[in-house]
Amino acid sequence: MPLSAAALLCDAGIDTIHVGESRMSEAEDADIIQRARNDGRIVATLDADFHTLLALDVAIASSVIRIRIERLRAPALTNLLLTVIAECKEDLEQGSAITVEPSRIRRLPLVPDI
């Protein structure tokens, strides 16, 4: 995600940290998701690997929003994320893998292994 989108989300009142700001831009995806889990944050990404990591770990947190729309500029991406956060608030709080496609938002709850 562009650093400028993180700044725009902050301007909109969303507590946002870009991986570059947390010195994790070169970190492995598993380390990023663990940091998000530790900090109680949601990961927003263009990378499919994060959903795979959640599935392999049988994770119940942290939620991940994957954007599957290419070539979005920072303002459009910010508006899209604000919409997704508003529409999926409860899902995100409970733990979900959310995929945003051009025509729909798919939600997959993270369910604890019983």
WODARA-V578376 format. One line per field, one symbol per residue. ss: DSSP state (H for helix, E for strand, L for the rest). psi: psi as a letter, one per 40 degrees, with the letter a starting at -180 (. if undefined). burial: 1 if it has 9 or more other C-alpha atoms within 8 Angstrom, else 0. Layout:
ss=???
psi=???
burial=???
This chain:
ss=LLHHHHHHHHHLLLLLLLLLLLLLLLLLHHHHHHHHHHHLLLEEELLLHHHHHHHHHLLLLLLEEEELLLLLLHHHHHHHHHHHHHHLHHHHHHLEEEEEELLEEEEEELLLLL
psi=iidddddddddeehhhhidddefedeiiddddddddddefihhhieheddddddddefieiiihhhhfhifhiddddddddddddddfdddddehihhhhideihhhhihhih.
burial=000011111100000001100001000000011001100011111000011011000111111111110000010011000101100010110111111110001010110000
